[in-house]
């Protein structure tokens, strides 16, 4: 994997979104437990039943690299950062079966 300056800035933005999730996890789980939440601009902007549904709905609304998908569950077992920037998507992080 490689990073350029613009990708690094996007990664910092997504790290901020992930921190928002962690800092607010208890409240988010109360509303969205078991859903895949979409976080953008430090707020939950969507909740879906699958990664696939969350991804395709989000790319219709937001530029790639500007949102975070997170499975909403208690604890830290589902912590992931799914970075949807065309140059950074990791094929083993999401399944479109």
N, C-alpha and C positions, 0 to 999 in steps of 0.2 A: 504494500500500500504506500502511496505517496501523498504528500501534502504540498500545496502551494499557499501563498499568503492569503488569498481569498478563501481557500478551503479551511485554513487555520482559523480565520475569523468566524466562519460558519460553525466550526467545531466548538469554539468558545460560546457562541450563541446557543448551541444545542446543549452544551454543558450547563448553561444557565437555566435552560428549560428543565433539564433533568434535576438540577438542584431544587427548582420550584416544586417538582413532583415529590422529591424526598421530604422537603420541608413541610409540605401540605398533604402528605400521603394519607394520614388518618382521616382527614376530612374528605379527600377525593375518594378513598375506598368506601366511605359511608354512602356516597352517591353512585359510584360506578364499579363496585366490586365485580370482578370477573370480566369486565369489558376491556377493550384496547382503547385507551384514551389518546387523543391528539392534543398536544400541548404546543401552543404558539403564543409568543408575547406574554409569557408567564401566566397563562390561563388555559383551562381546559376548553377547547373549541369544538370537541366532538367526542363521541363514545360509540364504539362499534363492537360487534360480536366476534370479529376476526381481524387479523393483521391485514389480510387481503382487502377486506371491505374498508378498513380505516385508511389504508394506503391509497386506494383508487379514489375514494371520496375526497381525500386531502389534496391529491395532486390536481384535482379539478379546481380547487379553490386557492391553493397556495403554491408558491414557487418551491421547487425542490431545494432542500437544504435549509428550509426555514421553519420546519416543524419537527416535532418529536413524537414517536409512537411509543407507548408504554403499556404493557399489560398491568392492569390495576388489581393488585392483590395485597393483602397484609404481608408484612415482613419484607425481606430483601431477596428472596429466591428468584423473583421475576425481574430484578433490576437488569435492564438492558438499555443501551442507547442505540436506537435504530436510526441511522443517519441517512436520509434520503437525498443525497446529492448525486447526480449522475456519475461522478468520478469516484465516489466513495461508497456506493452501495456494495455491501458484502453479501454474496449470494447465499451464504449459510445462515444469515440472520433472519431471513423471511422466506416463507414458502408460499408459492402461488398455485398450489395444487387444486 
